[in-house]
Amino acid sequence: MGNIIHIFSYPFLTAFAFTAITTPAVIRFFRRHRWLDDPRQKRVNVTHLYPVPRGGGLPIAIGLLAAILLFLPLDTKVLAVLLAITINLVVGLLDDIHNLNPYLRLTTNTLAALCLVLAGIKIAFVTHPFLAHQVLFLSQKWFFISLGDLLTIVWFVWMTNVVGWAGGIEGQLPGLVSIAAVIIGILGIRFSQDLTQWPLISLAGAVAGAYLGFLPYNFYPQQIMPGYSGKSIAGLLLGILAVLSGAKLATAILVLGIPMADGILAISRRLWRGQSPVWGDAEYLHHLLFRLGWPRTKIAILYWLFSLILGILVLNLNSRQKIYAFLLVFIVLVAFSLFLKRLLAQRH
């Protein structure tokens, strides 16, 4: 067991150290070039009060790269992961500086997902949610693409974006990502007798370490934001971990239950209003709590706490129970959001 723990802890500590050490230099670099997110140039979903650089994906990627190169075999799948991270990093940094069109970001998200699928990182089957010990195979192809390939691309693009939507408050995103990665790493350790889980355990450690190393600089009062670069890399990597762990999509969905439910609610809300689902708004749960006067630190810690609780549940539930648990989370979130909106309306 000690050796298995090292498979997680060494990448964790390496990514943590490289990210923590390089983040101050990135902050200085972005400030020197005046690449700052200025709240005076108002966007509807802005919550910070002073100009802050958004290039958090750069030190996070440095930490990830160091850990991956040192502790993972550079096979086809790992190289595809590195390529996908690079695509998201480059596009994310451009967005952090120039605010790219969301449809362009969505296109590049799909390109990164396609690179992973072509390398063999795909969903070949899913566990049947209602029949014990039954799986649904998704390998049958139509026109050179299988249902599993399509599902994987949709999954990666969804994760790339929905995780980032839970990053509007200081410290919120890196804490969530670190907790989710640790939970997936623990699941990998449980099945460590399967040697194919070892790269997953190392990658989970690297993801947790990189985002935890970034957290002190993003926690209130923040010195740097994850930006789209840090957010998109986070979502993509958590999506990859869920696939590599044996198509444990329900695990990732439940651990990230709040942002997942919030994302579904956001898209439904925009479509109902006849709006494009890719354009942001200020009606996520963290926005509602913030407008009610909750302190930023309290909101971030609330998200971490719920993710930790859901993560502990994940470790003890089967696939069907995870689905029921997520449906309960979704119903509670909808009801709570409506309650908060009513409170806000009464104040005005």
HELIX and SHEET records of a PDB file:
HELIX    1   1 GLY A    2  ARG A   32  1                                  31    
HELIX    2   2 GLY A   57  PHE A   71  1                                  15    
HELIX    3   3 THR A   76  HIS A   98  1                                  23    
HELIX    4   4 PRO A  102  LEU A  118  1                                  17    
HELIX    5   5 LEU A  147  VAL A  162  1                                  16    
HELIX    6   6 GLY A  164  ALA A  166  5                                   3    
HELIX    7   7 GLN A  172  ARG A  190  1                                  19    
HELIX    8   8 GLN A  197  ASN A  218  1                                  22    
HELIX    9   9 GLY A  227  LEU A  244  1                                  18    
HELIX   10  10 LEU A  249  VAL A  255  1                                   7    
HELIX   11  11 GLY A  257  TRP A  272  1                                  16    
HELIX   12  12 LEU A  285  ARG A  291  1                                   7    
HELIX   13  13 ARG A  296  VAL A  314  1                                  19    
HELIX   14  14 SER A  319  ARG A  347  1                                  29    
SHEET    1   A 2 LEU A  36  ASP A  37  0                                        
SHEET    2   A 2 VAL A  52  PRO A  53 -1                                        
SHEET    1   B 2 PHE A 125  THR A 127  0                                        
SHEET    2   B 2 VAL A 135  PHE A 137 -1                                        
SHEET    1   C 2 LYS A 141  TRP A 142  0                                        
SHEET    2   C 2 ILE A 145  SER A 146 -1                                        
END                                                                             
